């Protein structure tokens, strides 16, 4: 189900390093596909190629709008080091109206 163009979304992406998360987040904001991106270092436990692995990662939380999601996803896939990057989006059910207005103003969906 596609999000409405003006719907506020939180997009979560896991990155191999904080530097990768910073680069992707900065590109998204610079290209007006996101209003803001936050980075948090963490450790991931996951199954990959039949083995359980533990690795450091950086979580990237991106605030955007539905109209930017496809272009944002394309940017992340093109710039990401993982074969299969985690890119998931959640709609924001409610938020501080002035903040949500700011997100909408900062994000410019491609034509």
C-alpha positions as CSV (number, residue, x, y, z in Angstrom):
1,X,0.0,0.0,0.0
2,X,1.6,3.3,-1.1
3,X,1.6,6.2,1.2
4,X,-0.2,9.4,0.3
5,X,2.3,12.0,-1.2
6,X,2.1,14.3,1.8
7,X,2.1,11.6,4.5
8,X,4.9,11.9,6.9
9,X,7.0,8.7,7.0
10,X,9.9,7.4,9.2
11,X,12.2,5.3,7.0
12,X,14.6,3.0,8.8
13,X,17.8,1.8,7.1
14,X,20.7,-0.2,8.5
15,X,24.2,0.7,7.2
16,X,27.5,-1.1,7.5
17,X,29.2,2.0,9.2
18,X,28.3,5.3,10.6
19,X,30.2,6.9,7.7
20,X,28.0,5.1,5.2
21,X,24.9,6.2,7.1
22,X,26.1,9.8,7.3
23,X,26.8,9.8,3.5
24,X,23.4,8.4,2.6
25,X,21.6,10.7,5.1
26,X,23.4,13.8,3.8
27,X,22.6,12.9,0.2
28,X,18.9,12.4,1.0
29,X,18.7,15.8,2.8
30,X,20.8,17.6,0.2
31,X,18.5,16.2,-2.6
32,X,15.4,17.2,-0.7
33,X,14.2,13.6,-0.4
34,X,14.3,13.9,3.4
35,X,14.0,16.7,6.0
36,X,16.2,15.0,8.5
37,X,18.2,11.9,9.2
38,X,19.4,10.5,12.6
39,X,22.2,8.0,13.0
40,X,22.6,5.5,15.9
41,X,25.4,3.0,16.3
42,X,24.2,-0.5,17.3
43,X,24.9,-4.2,17.0
44,X,22.9,-6.5,14.7
45,X,22.2,-10.2,15.2
46,X,21.0,-11.7,11.9
47,X,20.9,-14.8,9.8
48,X,22.8,-14.5,6.5
49,X,23.8,-17.3,4.0
50,X,22.8,-19.9,6.6
51,X,24.8,-18.6,9.5
52,X,23.8,-16.5,12.5
53,X,26.1,-13.4,12.6
54,X,26.7,-10.5,14.9
55,X,28.1,-7.3,13.5
56,X,28.3,-3.6,14.3
57,X,25.9,-1.4,12.2
58,X,24.5,2.1,12.1
59,X,20.8,2.7,12.1
60,X,19.7,5.6,9.9
61,X,16.2,7.0,10.6
62,X,15.0,9.3,7.9
63,X,12.0,11.7,8.1
64,X,10.4,12.1,4.7
65,X,7.0,12.2,2.9
66,X,5.2,9.6,0.8
67,X,5.9,11.4,-2.4
68,X,9.7,11.1,-1.9
69,X,9.7,7.5,-0.8
70,X,10.4,5.8,-4.2
71,X,13.2,8.2,-5.1
72,X,14.7,7.9,-1.6
73,X,14.6,4.1,-1.9
74,X,16.4,4.3,-5.3
75,X,19.0,6.5,-3.8
76,X,19.6,4.2,-0.8
77,X,19.9,1.1,-3.0
78,X,22.3,2.9,-5.4
79,X,24.6,4.2,-2.6
80,X,24.4,1.3,-0.1
81,X,27.2,-1.3,0.4
82,X,24.8,-4.2,1.3
83,X,23.5,-6.6,-1.3
84,X,20.2,-6.5,0.5
85,X,19.8,-3.3,2.5
86,X,17.1,-3.0,5.1
87,X,14.7,-0.2,4.0
88,X,11.4,-0.1,5.8
89,X,9.0,2.8,6.2
90,X,6.3,3.5,8.8
91,X,3.6,6.1,8.5
92,X,3.5,8.7,11.3
93,X,0.0,8.5,12.8
94,X,0.3,11.8,14.6
95,X,3.0,14.4,15.3
96,X,3.6,17.9,16.4
97,X,1.9,19.9,13.6
98,X,4.6,22.5,13.2
99,X,7.3,19.8,12.9
100,X,5.2,17.8,10.3
101,X,4.7,21.0,8.3
102,X,8.5,21.6,8.4
103,X,9.1,18.0,7.1
104,X,6.6,18.6,4.2
105,X,8.3,21.9,3.4
106,X,11.8,20.4,3.3
107,X,10.9,17.4,1.1
108,X,10.4,18.0,-2.6
109,X,9.1,15.0,-4.4
110,X,10.6,14.5,-7.8
111,X,8.3,15.4,-10.8
